[in-house]
Amino acid sequence: MITSTSNPKVKWVQSLNKKAKNRREEKLFNIEGNRLYLETPKELIQEVFVTEHVEKTLKSELSGDNYQL
């Protein structure tokens, strides 16, 4: 469970949000929202970060994905 905004994973996601250079270099991008997550092909998803509420509501859709709270 991630509990701090100073967590390295949080900083990494923020850097992808803020800088196109980071997205190009890592060949990654962020998606936000249930609909986009559910519509994205699973083979394109590297990591998933969710709140506790989303984990409860999308438990079956998240099964098998590498996700963190």
C-alpha positions, 0 to 999 in steps of 0.5 A, spaced: 500 500 500 502 506 498 501 511 503 506 517 501 506 522 496 514 521 496 513 514 494 518 513 488 512 510 484 508 516 486 513 520 483 515 516 477 507 516 475 507 524 476 513 525 472 510 521 466 504 526 467 508 532 467 513 531 462 512 528 455 520 527 454 519 521 460 513 518 456 517 518 450 523 515 453 519 510 457 514 509 452 509 509 457 503 513 458 498 514 464 490 512 463 485 515 468 478 512 470 474 506 470 472 506 463 479 507 460 482 502 464 476 497 462 477 499 455 485 498 454 487 492 452 490 488 458 497 486 454 498 494 454 497 495 462 504 495 465 502 497 472 495 499 476 494 504 481 487 504 485 484 507 491 481 502 496 474 504 493 476 502 486 479 496 488 472 494 492 468 496 486 473 493 480 475 487 484 473 482 478 476 486 473 483 487 476 484 480 477 491 478 474 493 485 473 499 488 477 496 493 481 497 497 488 493 501 492 
